Each structure stands twice: as C-alpha cells, then as structure tokens.
Amino acid sequence: MLAAGSDVKITSGALGHSDTRITRDIYQSVLRHVGKNAAEATAKLVPLRQKAEEEDARKAEKARKKAKRAKKAGEKKPKN
C-alpha cells in the first residue's frame, strides 16, 4: 500500500497497527523509495508555496503604489 502511494495512516489502520510509527519503522526502512518519493513530493510543494508568497507580495506592493498614486492625485485637485 505504501509503495502504491497510500497514506501511512490508512495503511497503518488496514494492517491493524496501533500507531503509524510501527508502520513507518517496519515498511519504510524496507521500501526506501517510499521515503524518497515522499521527500520529492514535499520538495515540489516548497517552490509553489514560495511562488504564491512572492505573488502575494507583488500584489500588496501594487496595491500600495496604486493607493499612493490615488492619494497624490487627490492632493493635486484644486479645491473649490
């Protein structure tokens, strides 16, 4: 199950293990590629999160500049 990509909690329950540590200790030491695959999958998420954070920062900076321009334009309008 682990080799097929099943979650360790699901696998642990199906095997009747009382704790997921038992499952990890027994099977992940035998199935090295399972740990490697999990690490690679996690590594793929990191750039996505970083990219999302960078995009959020760009949007915030753009909004700040827009507000600054709007404020500046409001100050230039002649008062009647």
PyMOL Python script that loads the backbone (N, CA, C, O; Angstrom):
from pymol import cmd

cmd.read_pdbstr("""\
ATOM      1  N   MET A   1       0.826  -1.194   0.000  1.00  0.00           N
ATOM      2  CA  MET A   1       0.000   0.000   0.000  1.00  0.00           C
ATOM      3  C   MET A   1       0.873   1.262   0.000  1.00  0.00           C
ATOM      4  O   MET A   1       0.619   2.208  -0.745  1.00  0.00           O
ATOM      5  N   LEU A   2       1.887   1.255   0.834  1.00  0.00           N
ATOM      6  CA  LEU A   2       2.774   2.419   0.876  1.00  0.00           C
ATOM      7  C   LEU A   2       3.478   2.615  -0.455  1.00  0.00           C
ATOM      8  O   LEU A   2       3.636   3.742  -0.924  1.00  0.00           O
ATOM      9  N   ALA A   3       3.896   1.527  -1.054  1.00  0.00           N
ATOM     10  CA  ALA A   3       4.580   1.608  -2.343  1.00  0.00           C
ATOM     11  C   ALA A   3       3.670   2.162  -3.428  1.00  0.00           C
ATOM     12  O   ALA A   3       4.141   2.752  -4.401  1.00  0.00           O
ATOM     13  N   ALA A   4       2.373   1.972  -3.259  1.00  0.00           N
ATOM     14  CA  ALA A   4       1.401   2.482  -4.224  1.00  0.00           C
ATOM     15  C   ALA A   4       1.031   3.936  -3.945  1.00  0.00           C
ATOM     16  O   ALA A   4       0.263   4.539  -4.694  1.00  0.00           O
ATOM     17  N   GLY A   5       1.581   4.501  -2.861  1.00  0.00           N
ATOM     18  CA  GLY A   5       1.326   5.911  -2.560  1.00  0.00           C
ATOM     19  C   GLY A   5       0.240   6.138  -1.532  1.00  0.00           C
ATOM     20  O   GLY A   5      -0.177   7.277  -1.320  1.00  0.00           O
ATOM     21  N   SER A   6      -0.226   5.086  -0.892  1.00  0.00           N
ATOM     22  CA  SER A   6      -1.261   5.218   0.131  1.00  0.00           C
ATOM     23  C   SER A   6      -0.711   5.962   1.339  1.00  0.00           C
ATOM     24  O   SER A   6       0.470   5.842   1.663  1.00  0.00           O
ATOM     25  N   ASP A   7      -1.562   6.726   2.001  1.00  0.00           N
ATOM     26  CA  ASP A   7      -1.185   7.449   3.207  1.00  0.00           C
ATOM     27  C   ASP A   7      -0.805   6.458   4.304  1.00  0.00           C
ATOM     28  O   ASP A   7      -1.436   5.409   4.436  1.00  0.00           O
ATOM     29  N   VAL A   8       0.208   6.777   5.082  1.00  0.00           N
ATOM     30  CA  VAL A   8       0.693   5.872   6.122  1.00  0.00           C
ATOM     31  C   VAL A   8      -0.373   5.610   7.184  1.00  0.00           C
ATOM     32  O   VAL A   8      -0.424   4.516   7.746  1.00  0.00           O
ATOM     33  N   LYS A   9      -1.222   6.594   7.467  1.00  0.00           N
ATOM     34  CA  LYS A   9      -2.294   6.407   8.463  1.00  0.00           C
ATOM     35  C   LYS A   9      -3.296   5.363   7.973  1.00  0.00           C
ATOM     36  O   LYS A   9      -3.737   4.512   8.746  1.00  0.00           O
ATOM     37  N   ILE A  10      -3.648   5.427   6.714  1.00  0.00           N
ATOM     38  CA  ILE A  10      -4.588   4.457   6.142  1.00  0.00           C
ATOM     39  C   ILE A  10      -3.962   3.069   6.131  1.00  0.00           C
ATOM     40  O   ILE A  10      -4.601   2.083   6.500  1.00  0.00           O
ATOM     41  N   THR A  11      -2.714   3.006   5.708  1.00  0.00           N
ATOM     42  CA  THR A  11      -2.009   1.724   5.675  1.00  0.00           C
ATOM     43  C   THR A  11      -1.890   1.136   7.074  1.00  0.00           C
ATOM     44  O   THR A  11      -2.118  -0.057   7.275  1.00  0.00           O
ATOM     45  N   SER A  12      -1.535   1.974   8.032  1.00  0.00           N
ATOM     46  CA  SER A  12      -1.391   1.523   9.411  1.00  0.00           C
ATOM     47  C   SER A  12      -2.693   0.936   9.941  1.00  0.00           C
ATOM     48  O   SER A  12      -2.691  -0.119  10.576  1.00  0.00           O
ATOM     49  N   GLY A  13      -3.792   1.611   9.683  1.00  0.00           N
ATOM     50  CA  GLY A  13      -5.096   1.123  10.123  1.00  0.00           C
ATOM     51  C   GLY A  13      -5.469  -0.185   9.453  1.00  0.00           C
ATOM     52  O   GLY A  13      -6.000  -1.090  10.096  1.00  0.00           O
ATOM     53  N   ALA A  14      -5.190  -0.286   8.159  1.00  0.00           N
ATOM     54  CA  ALA A  14      -5.526  -1.511   7.417  1.00  0.00           C
ATOM     55  C   ALA A  14      -4.729  -2.711   7.916  1.00  0.00           C
ATOM     56  O   ALA A  14      -5.207  -3.845   7.887  1.00  0.00           O
ATOM     57  N   LEU A  15      -3.507  -2.442   8.375  1.00  0.00           N
ATOM     58  CA  LEU A  15      -2.665  -3.528   8.874  1.00  0.00           C
ATOM     59  C   LEU A  15      -2.912  -3.835  10.348  1.00  0.00           C
ATOM     60  O   LEU A  15      -2.382  -4.808  10.885  1.00  0.00           O
ATOM     61  N   GLY A  16      -3.713  -3.004  10.992  1.00  0.00           N
ATOM     62  CA  GLY A  16      -4.027  -3.225  12.394  1.00  0.00           C
ATOM     63  C   GLY A  16      -2.958  -2.753  13.360  1.00  0.00           C
ATOM     64  O   GLY A  16      -2.916  -3.187  14.512  1.00  0.00           O
ATOM     65  N   HIS A  17      -2.098  -1.867  12.892  1.00  0.00           N
ATOM     66  CA  HIS A  17      -1.059  -1.327  13.770  1.00  0.00           C
ATOM     67  C   HIS A  17      -1.679  -0.272  14.687  1.00  0.00           C
ATOM     68  O   HIS A  17      -2.530   0.509  14.263  1.00  0.00           O
ATOM     69  N   SER A  18      -1.247  -0.261  15.929  1.00  0.00           N
ATOM     70  CA  SER A  18      -1.806   0.678  16.903  1.00  0.00           C
ATOM     71  C   SER A  18      -1.263   2.097  16.720  1.00  0.00           C
ATOM     72  O   SER A  18      -1.841   3.056  17.232  1.00  0.00           O
ATOM     73  N   ASP A  19      -0.183   2.227  16.011  1.00  0.00           N
ATOM     74  CA  ASP A  19       0.453   3.533  15.842  1.00  0.00           C
ATOM     75  C   ASP A  19       1.117   3.570  14.465  1.00  0.00           C
ATOM     76  O   ASP A  19       1.661   2.566  14.004  1.00  0.00           O
ATOM     77  N   THR A  20       1.070   4.721  13.817  1.00  0.00           N
ATOM     78  CA  THR A  20       1.682   4.836  12.493  1.00  0.00           C
ATOM     79  C   THR A  20       3.201   4.678  12.559  1.00  0.00           C
ATOM     80  O   THR A  20       3.831   4.340  11.557  1.00  0.00           O
ATOM     81  N   ARG A  21       3.787   4.919  13.723  1.00  0.00           N
ATOM     82  CA  ARG A  21       5.243   4.748  13.845  1.00  0.00           C
ATOM     83  C   ARG A  21       5.647   3.301  13.591  1.00  0.00           C
ATOM     84  O   ARG A  21       6.708   3.031  13.028  1.00  0.00           O
ATOM     85  N   ILE A  22       4.794   2.377  14.010  1.00  0.00           N
ATOM     86  CA  ILE A  22       5.090   0.959  13.776  1.00  0.00           C
ATOM     87  C   ILE A  22       5.170   0.697  12.276  1.00  0.00           C
ATOM     88  O   ILE A  22       6.106   0.062  11.788  1.00  0.00           O
ATOM     89  N   THR A  23       4.179   1.195  11.564  1.00  0.00           N
ATOM     90  CA  THR A  23       4.139   1.007  10.113  1.00  0.00           C
ATOM     91  C   THR A  23       5.357   1.648   9.456  1.00  0.00           C
ATOM     92  O   THR A  23       6.008   1.033   8.611  1.00  0.00           O
ATOM     93  N   ARG A  24       5.660   2.875   9.844  1.00  0.00           N
ATOM     94  CA  ARG A  24       6.809   3.563   9.257  1.00  0.00           C
ATOM     95  C   ARG A  24       8.110   2.833   9.564  1.00  0.00           C
ATOM     96  O   ARG A  24       8.949   2.648   8.682  1.00  0.00           O
ATOM     97  N   ASP A  25       8.273   2.421  10.811  1.00  0.00           N
ATOM     98  CA  ASP A  25       9.510   1.738  11.193  1.00  0.00           C
ATOM     99  C   ASP A  25       9.711   0.442  10.417  1.00  0.00           C
ATOM    100  O   ASP A  25      10.822   0.143   9.979  1.00  0.00           O
ATOM    101  N   ILE A  26       8.652  -0.317  10.248  1.00  0.00           N
ATOM    102  CA  ILE A  26       8.765  -1.612   9.569  1.00  0.00           C
ATOM    103  C   ILE A  26       8.917  -1.453   8.064  1.00  0.00           C
ATOM    104  O   ILE A  26       9.856  -1.987   7.473  1.00  0.00           O
ATOM    105  N   TYR A  27       8.004  -0.728   7.449  1.00  0.00           N
ATOM    106  CA  TYR A  27       7.924  -0.733   5.987  1.00  0.00           C
ATOM    107  C   TYR A  27       8.759   0.330   5.300  1.00  0.00           C
ATOM    108  O   TYR A  27       9.287   0.076   4.218  1.00  0.00           O
ATOM    109  N   GLN A  28       8.895   1.481   5.870  1.00  0.00           N
ATOM    110  CA  GLN A  28       9.673   2.494   5.173  1.00  0.00           C
ATOM    111  C   GLN A  28      11.156   2.199   5.204  1.00  0.00           C
ATOM    112  O   GLN A  28      11.901   2.682   4.351  1.00  0.00           O
ATOM    113  N   SER A  29      11.598   1.415   6.174  1.00  0.00           N
ATOM    114  CA  SER A  29      13.013   1.021   6.160  1.00  0.00           C
ATOM    115  C   SER A  29      13.267  -0.025   5.075  1.00  0.00           C
ATOM    116  O   SER A  29      14.375  -0.123   4.547  1.00  0.00           O
ATOM    117  N   VAL A  30      12.244  -0.798   4.749  1.00  0.00           N
ATOM    118  CA  VAL A  30      12.358  -1.819   3.697  1.00  0.00           C
ATOM    119  C   VAL A  30      12.122  -1.193   2.329  1.00  0.00           C
ATOM    120  O   VAL A  30      12.804  -1.526   1.360  1.00  0.00           O
ATOM    121  N   LEU A  31      11.167  -0.297   2.256  1.00  0.00           N
ATOM    122  CA  LEU A  31      10.804   0.347   0.989  1.00  0.00           C
ATOM    123  C   LEU A  31      11.418   1.742   0.930  1.00  0.00           C
ATOM    124  O   LEU A  31      10.714   2.739   1.094  1.00  0.00           O
ATOM    125  N   ARG A  32      12.695   1.814   0.703  1.00  0.00           N
ATOM    126  CA  ARG A  32      13.413   3.104   0.698  1.00  0.00           C
ATOM    127  C   ARG A  32      12.812   4.099  -0.290  1.00  0.00           C
ATOM    128  O   ARG A  32      12.773   5.300  -0.023  1.00  0.00           O
ATOM    129  N   HIS A  33      12.349   3.603  -1.420  1.00  0.00           N
ATOM    130  CA  HIS A  33      11.815   4.517  -2.432  1.00  0.00           C
ATOM    131  C   HIS A  33      10.549   5.227  -1.946  1.00  0.00           C
ATOM    132  O   HIS A  33      10.201   6.284  -2.473  1.00  0.00           O
ATOM    133  N   VAL A  34       9.856   4.667  -0.956  1.00  0.00           N
ATOM    134  CA  VAL A  34       8.655   5.322  -0.420  1.00  0.00           C
ATOM    135  C   VAL A  34       9.053   6.624   0.262  1.00  0.00           C
ATOM    136  O   VAL A  34       8.421   7.659   0.050  1.00  0.00           O
ATOM    137  N   GLY A  35      10.090   6.575   1.070  1.00  0.00           N
ATOM    138  CA  GLY A  35      10.582   7.780   1.728  1.00  0.00           C
ATOM    139  C   GLY A  35      11.111   8.790   0.733  1.00  0.00           C
ATOM    140  O   GLY A  35      10.903   9.994   0.879  1.00  0.00           O
ATOM    141  N   LYS A  36      11.796   8.288  -0.282  1.00  0.00           N
ATOM    142  CA  LYS A  36      12.340   9.171  -1.317  1.00  0.00           C
ATOM    143  C   LYS A  36      11.208   9.855  -2.078  1.00  0.00           C
ATOM    144  O   LYS A  36      11.262  11.056  -2.340  1.00  0.00           O
ATOM    145  N   ASN A  37      10.195   9.089  -2.426  1.00  0.00           N
ATOM    146  CA  ASN A  37       9.056   9.667  -3.148  1.00  0.00           C
ATOM    147  C   ASN A  37       8.346  10.724  -2.310  1.00  0.00           C
ATOM    148  O   ASN A  37       7.935  11.761  -2.831  1.00  0.00           O
ATOM    149  N   ALA A  38       8.202  10.461  -1.017  1.00  0.00           N
ATOM    150  CA  ALA A  38       7.567  11.435  -0.130  1.00  0.00           C
ATOM    151  C   ALA A  38       8.390  12.713  -0.047  1.00  0.00           C
ATOM    152  O   ALA A  38       7.841  13.815  -0.070  1.00  0.00           O
ATOM    153  N   ALA A  39       9.703  12.565   0.048  1.00  0.00           N
ATOM    154  CA  ALA A  39      10.578  13.736   0.104  1.00  0.00           C
ATOM    155  C   ALA A  39      10.506  14.541  -1.190  1.00  0.00           C
ATOM    156  O   ALA A  39      10.477  15.771  -1.152  1.00  0.00           O
ATOM    157  N   GLU A  40      10.476  13.864  -2.324  1.00  0.00           N
ATOM    158  CA  GLU A  40      10.386  14.552  -3.612  1.00  0.00           C
ATOM    159  C   GLU A  40       9.052  15.275  -3.764  1.00  0.00           C
ATOM    160  O   GLU A  40       9.001  16.391  -4.279  1.00  0.00           O
ATOM    161  N   ALA A  41       7.977  14.638  -3.315  1.00  0.00           N
ATOM    162  CA  ALA A  41       6.662  15.271  -3.389  1.00  0.00           C
ATOM    163  C   ALA A  41       6.618  16.523  -2.521  1.00  0.00           C
ATOM    164  O   ALA A  41       6.037  17.534  -2.914  1.00  0.00           O
ATOM    165  N   THR A  42       7.227  16.458  -1.354  1.00  0.00           N
ATOM    166  CA  THR A  42       7.277  17.616  -0.457  1.00  0.00           C
ATOM    167  C   THR A  42       8.113  18.728  -1.071  1.00  0.00           C
ATOM    168  O   THR A  42       7.748  19.901  -0.993  1.00  0.00           O
ATOM    169  N   ALA A  43       9.225  18.365  -1.677  1.00  0.00           N
ATOM    170  CA  ALA A  43      10.094  19.364  -2.304  1.00  0.00           C
ATOM    171  C   ALA A  43       9.386  20.095  -3.435  1.00  0.00           C
ATOM    172  O   ALA A  43       9.636  21.278  -3.670  1.00  0.00           O
ATOM    173  N   LYS A  44       8.511  19.399  -4.126  1.00  0.00           N
ATOM    174  CA  LYS A  44       7.763  20.047  -5.213  1.00  0.00           C
ATOM    175  C   LYS A  44       6.797  21.093  -4.677  1.00  0.00           C
ATOM    176  O   LYS A  44       6.475  22.050  -5.382  1.00  0.00           O
ATOM    177  N   LEU A  45       6.330  20.931  -3.447  1.00  0.00           N
ATOM    178  CA  LEU A  45       5.392  21.878  -2.846  1.00  0.00           C
ATOM    179  C   LEU A  45       6.069  23.164  -2.413  1.00  0.00           C
ATOM    180  O   LEU A  45       5.452  24.229  -2.440  1.00  0.00           O
ATOM    181  N   VAL A  46       7.320  23.081  -2.017  1.00  0.00           N
ATOM    182  CA  VAL A  46       8.024  24.241  -1.488  1.00  0.00           C
ATOM    183  C   VAL A  46       8.098  25.377  -2.509  1.00  0.00           C
ATOM    184  O   VAL A  46       7.745  26.505  -2.166  1.00  0.00           O
ATOM    185  N   PRO A  47       8.540  25.138  -3.745  1.00  0.00           N
ATOM    186  CA  PRO A  47       8.569  26.241  -4.700  1.00  0.00           C
ATOM    187  C   PRO A  47       7.181  26.824  -4.967  1.00  0.00           C
ATOM    188  O   PRO A  47       7.051  28.027  -5.194  1.00  0.00           O
ATOM    189  N   LEU A  48       6.159  25.996  -4.943  1.00  0.00           N
ATOM    190  CA  LEU A  48       4.813  26.504  -5.179  1.00  0.00           C
ATOM    191  C   LEU A  48       4.405  27.456  -4.066  1.00  0.00           C
ATOM    192  O   LEU A  48       3.797  28.496  -4.321  1.00  0.00           O
ATOM    193  N   ARG A  49       4.738  27.103  -2.841  1.00  0.00           N
ATOM    194  CA  ARG A  49       4.403  27.970  -1.718  1.00  0.00           C
ATOM    195  C   ARG A  49       5.194  29.270  -1.814  1.00  0.00           C
ATOM    196  O   ARG A  49       4.648  30.355  -1.612  1.00  0.00           O
ATOM    197  N   GLN A  50       6.476  29.152  -2.123  1.00  0.00           N
ATOM    198  CA  GLN A  50       7.315  30.332  -2.250  1.00  0.00           C
ATOM    199  C   GLN A  50       6.801  31.221  -3.372  1.00  0.00           C
ATOM    200  O   GLN A  50       6.761  32.443  -3.231  1.00  0.00           O
ATOM    201  N   LYS A  51       6.409  30.612  -4.482  1.00  0.00           N
ATOM    202  CA  LYS A  51       5.890  31.382  -5.608  1.00  0.00           C
ATOM    203  C   LYS A  51       4.604  32.108  -5.214  1.00  0.00           C
ATOM    204  O   LYS A  51       4.403  33.264  -5.587  1.00  0.00           O
ATOM    205  N   ALA A  52       3.744  31.440  -4.469  1.00  0.00           N
ATOM    206  CA  ALA A  52       2.493  32.052  -4.019  1.00  0.00           C
ATOM    207  C   ALA A  52       2.773  33.228  -3.086  1.00  0.00           C
ATOM    208  O   ALA A  52       2.115  34.264  -3.176  1.00  0.00           O
ATOM    209  N   GLU A  53       3.743  33.068  -2.195  1.00  0.00           N
ATOM    210  CA  GLU A  53       4.101  34.154  -1.285  1.00  0.00           C
ATOM    211  C   GLU A  53       4.672  35.347  -2.045  1.00  0.00           C
ATOM    212  O   GLU A  53       4.378  36.497  -1.719  1.00  0.00           O
ATOM    213  N   GLU A  54       5.491  35.067  -3.060  1.00  0.00           N
ATOM    214  CA  GLU A  54       6.050  36.145  -3.875  1.00  0.00           C
ATOM    215  C   GLU A  54       4.950  36.868  -4.636  1.00  0.00           C
ATOM    216  O   GLU A  54       4.979  38.093  -4.753  1.00  0.00           O
ATOM    217  N   GLU A  55       3.989  36.130  -5.150  1.00  0.00           N
ATOM    218  CA  GLU A  55       2.868  36.731  -5.872  1.00  0.00           C
ATOM    219  C   GLU A  55       2.037  37.602  -4.930  1.00  0.00           C
ATOM    220  O   GLU A  55       1.617  38.694  -5.312  1.00  0.00           O
ATOM    221  N   ASP A  56       1.798  37.139  -3.722  1.00  0.00           N
ATOM    222  CA  ASP A  56       1.065  37.928  -2.730  1.00  0.00           C
ATOM    223  C   ASP A  56       1.805  39.228  -2.418  1.00  0.00           C
ATOM    224  O   ASP A  56       1.187  40.285  -2.289  1.00  0.00           O
ATOM    225  N   ALA A  57       3.130  39.146  -2.297  1.00  0.00           N
ATOM    226  CA  ALA A  57       3.935  40.332  -2.015  1.00  0.00           C
ATOM    227  C   ALA A  57       3.865  41.319  -3.177  1.00  0.00           C
ATOM    228  O   ALA A  57       3.775  42.528  -2.962  1.00  0.00           O
ATOM    229  N   ARG A  58       3.906  40.803  -4.420  1.00  0.00           N
ATOM    230  CA  ARG A  58       3.788  41.685  -5.593  1.00  0.00           C
ATOM    231  C   ARG A  58       2.433  42.387  -5.621  1.00  0.00           C
ATOM    232  O   ARG A  58       2.346  43.581  -5.908  1.00  0.00           O
ATOM    233  N   LYS A  59       1.378  41.629  -5.321  1.00  0.00           N
ATOM    234  CA  LYS A  59       0.037  42.218  -5.313  1.00  0.00           C
ATOM    235  C   LYS A  59      -0.091  43.294  -4.241  1.00  0.00           C
ATOM    236  O   LYS A  59      -0.695  44.341  -4.476  1.00  0.00           O
ATOM    237  N   ALA A  60       0.472  43.039  -3.076  1.00  0.00           N
ATOM    238  CA  ALA A  60       0.422  44.017  -1.982  1.00  0.00           C
ATOM    239  C   ALA A  60       1.180  45.284  -2.362  1.00  0.00           C
ATOM    240  O   ALA A  60       0.720  46.395  -2.097  1.00  0.00           O
ATOM    241  N   GLU A  61       2.343  45.108  -2.984  1.00  0.00           N
ATOM    242  CA  GLU A  61       3.137  46.266  -3.412  1.00  0.00           C
ATOM    243  C   GLU A  61       2.395  47.064  -4.488  1.00  0.00           C
ATOM    244  O   GLU A  61       2.403  48.295  -4.467  1.00  0.00           O
ATOM    245  N   LYS A  62       1.764  46.372  -5.411  1.00  0.00           N
ATOM    246  CA  LYS A  62       0.996  47.039  -6.465  1.00  0.00           C
ATOM    247  C   LYS A  62      -0.166  47.830  -5.863  1.00  0.00           C
ATOM    248  O   LYS A  62      -0.425  48.960  -6.278  1.00  0.00           O
ATOM    249  N   ALA A  63      -0.861  47.249  -4.897  1.00  0.00           N
ATOM    250  CA  ALA A  63      -1.975  47.934  -4.242  1.00  0.00           C
ATOM    251  C   ALA A  63      -1.485  49.161  -3.471  1.00  0.00           C
ATOM    252  O   ALA A  63      -2.139  50.204  -3.464  1.00  0.00           O
ATOM    253  N   ARG A  64      -0.319  49.019  -2.819  1.00  0.00           N
ATOM    254  CA  ARG A  64       0.247  50.141  -2.071  1.00  0.00           C
ATOM    255  C   ARG A  64       0.593  51.302  -3.008  1.00  0.00           C
ATOM    256  O   ARG A  64       0.327  52.464  -2.700  1.00  0.00           O
ATOM    257  N   LYS A  65       1.187  50.969  -4.151  1.00  0.00           N
ATOM    258  CA  LYS A  65       1.539  52.010  -5.125  1.00  0.00           C
ATOM    259  C   LYS A  65       0.295  52.676  -5.695  1.00  0.00           C
ATOM    260  O   LYS A  65       0.267  53.891  -5.886  1.00  0.00           O
ATOM    261  N   LYS A  66      -0.721  51.889  -5.964  1.00  0.00           N
ATOM    262  CA  LYS A  66      -1.973  52.426  -6.503  1.00  0.00           C
ATOM    263  C   LYS A  66      -2.615  53.382  -5.502  1.00  0.00           C
ATOM    264  O   LYS A  66      -3.096  54.450  -5.882  1.00  0.00           O
ATOM    265  N   ALA A  67      -2.623  53.005  -4.235  1.00  0.00           N
ATOM    266  CA  ALA A  67      -3.194  53.866  -3.198  1.00  0.00           C
ATOM    267  C   ALA A  67      -2.392  55.159  -3.070  1.00  0.00           C
ATOM    268  O   ALA A  67      -2.956  56.234  -2.869  1.00  0.00           O
ATOM    269  N   LYS A  68      -1.079  55.041  -3.189  1.00  0.00           N
ATOM    270  CA  LYS A  68      -0.219  56.223  -3.096  1.00  0.00           C
ATOM    271  C   LYS A  68      -0.496  57.181  -4.262  1.00  0.00           C
ATOM    272  O   LYS A  68      -0.572  58.395  -4.075  1.00  0.00           O
ATOM    273  N   ARG A  69      -0.644  56.612  -5.472  1.00  0.00           N
ATOM    274  CA  ARG A  69      -0.955  57.447  -6.643  1.00  0.00           C
ATOM    275  C   ARG A  69      -2.317  58.117  -6.487  1.00  0.00           C
ATOM    276  O   ARG A  69      -2.476  59.291  -6.824  1.00  0.00           O
ATOM    277  N   ALA A  70      -3.294  57.379  -5.978  1.00  0.00           N
ATOM    278  CA  ALA A  70      -4.634  57.933  -5.800  1.00  0.00           C
ATOM    279  C   ALA A  70      -4.601  59.066  -4.780  1.00  0.00           C
ATOM    280  O   ALA A  70      -5.260  60.090  -4.962  1.00  0.00           O
ATOM    281  N   LYS A  71      -3.848  58.885  -3.727  1.00  0.00           N
ATOM    282  CA  LYS A  71      -3.731  59.928  -2.703  1.00  0.00           C
ATOM    283  C   LYS A  71      -3.062  61.173  -3.281  1.00  0.00           C
ATOM    284  O   LYS A  71      -3.481  62.301  -3.022  1.00  0.00           O
ATOM    285  N   LYS A  72      -2.011  60.938  -4.069  1.00  0.00           N
ATOM    286  CA  LYS A  72      -1.278  62.047  -4.683  1.00  0.00           C
ATOM    287  C   LYS A  72      -2.174  62.798  -5.664  1.00  0.00           C
ATOM    288  O   LYS A  72      -2.149  64.027  -5.712  1.00  0.00           O
ATOM    289  N   ALA A  73      -2.966  62.063  -6.444  1.00  0.00           N
ATOM    290  CA  ALA A  73      -3.877  62.684  -7.419  1.00  0.00           C
ATOM    291  C   ALA A  73      -4.954  63.491  -6.687  1.00  0.00           C
ATOM    292  O   ALA A  73      -5.364  64.546  -7.169  1.00  0.00           O
ATOM    293  N   GLY A  74      -5.403  63.020  -5.561  1.00  0.00           N
ATOM    294  CA  GLY A  74      -6.400  63.726  -4.749  1.00  0.00           C
ATOM    295  C   GLY A  74      -5.866  65.012  -4.171  1.00  0.00           C
ATOM    296  O   GLY A  74      -6.621  65.971  -4.011  1.00  0.00           O
ATOM    297  N   GLU A  75      -4.606  65.063  -3.857  1.00  0.00           N
ATOM    298  CA  GLU A  75      -3.994  66.255  -3.303  1.00  0.00           C
ATOM    299  C   GLU A  75      -3.797  67.333  -4.354  1.00  0.00           C
ATOM    300  O   GLU A  75      -3.773  68.519  -4.025  1.00  0.00           O
ATOM    301  N   LYS A  76      -3.655  66.936  -5.624  1.00  0.00           N
ATOM    302  CA  LYS A  76      -3.414  67.892  -6.704  1.00  0.00           C
ATOM    303  C   LYS A  76      -4.689  68.575  -7.177  1.00  0.00           C
ATOM    304  O   LYS A  76      -4.619  69.640  -7.790  1.00  0.00           O
ATOM    305  N   LYS A  77      -5.858  67.985  -6.908  1.00  0.00           N
ATOM    306  CA  LYS A  77      -7.117  68.580  -7.369  1.00  0.00           C
ATOM    307  C   LYS A  77      -7.345  69.916  -6.684  1.00  0.00           C
ATOM    308  O   LYS A  77      -7.194  70.038  -5.468  1.00  0.00           O
ATOM    309  N   PRO A  78      -7.713  70.930  -7.484  1.00  0.00           N
ATOM    310  CA  PRO A  78      -7.977  72.242  -6.874  1.00  0.00           C
ATOM    311  C   PRO A  78      -9.255  72.190  -6.030  1.00  0.00           C
ATOM    312  O   PRO A  78     -10.227  71.519  -6.377  1.00  0.00           O
ATOM    313  N   LYS A  79      -9.221  72.912  -4.926  1.00  0.00           N
ATOM    314  CA  LYS A  79     -10.384  72.959  -4.049  1.00  0.00           C
ATOM    315  C   LYS A  79     -11.252  74.142  -4.434  1.00  0.00           C
ATOM    316  O   LYS A  79     -10.748  75.239  -4.676  1.00  0.00           O
ATOM    317  N   ASN A  80     -12.551  73.920  -4.488  1.00  0.00           N
ATOM    318  CA  ASN A  80     -13.482  74.997  -4.878  1.00  0.00           C
ATOM    319  C   ASN A  80     -13.944  75.776  -3.703  1.00  0.00           C
ATOM    320  O   ASN A  80     -14.728  76.713  -3.853  1.00  0.00           O
TER     321      ASN A  80
END
""", "prot")
cmd.dss("prot")
cmd.show_as("cartoon", "prot")
cmd.util.cbc("prot")
cmd.orient("prot")
